[in-house]
Amino acid sequence: MSIGLNEKVRALVDGKNYPVLTTIGADGSPQSSVMWIGRDGDELLFCTVAGRLKERNLRRDPRVSITIFDLADPESYAEIRGTATITTENALALDDELSWKYDGKPKDPDPEGFVRVVVRVTPTKVTGYAA
């Protein structure tokens, strides 16, 4: 069951704050990556490259945890748990949008053969001091 994000959590996601995405490895252990994040309504969006460990983990087990904190006030944070879906639709556009958000410039071209994917996370639980 999907849940909504409150205004404080939306502000964290919309700001230039770096989240940590945690997926579940094949052996059941956690695997974490610092990511760029976007939002579509109450769903969270990431880009990655097909075949990377986080993408392989998500295809096997779509459960995720995302922790994001305010760079100006690290005690203001949220953990968002949910399920992920993966698509290639609009991946390059999202990657460019996130590059503008975090780097202030267009995304550098990927090396030949890279296939970008969008990870869309539907929240099922939100906790933390911004929740």
PyMOL commands that set and color helices and strands:
alter all, ss='L'
color gray80, all
select helices_A, chain A and resi 7-14+53-60+91-103
alter helices_A, ss='H'
color red, helices_A
select strands_A, chain A and resi 19-24+30-34+38-40+43-49+63-70+73-87+116-127
alter strands_A, ss='S'
color yellow, strands_A
deselect
rebuild
show_as cartoon
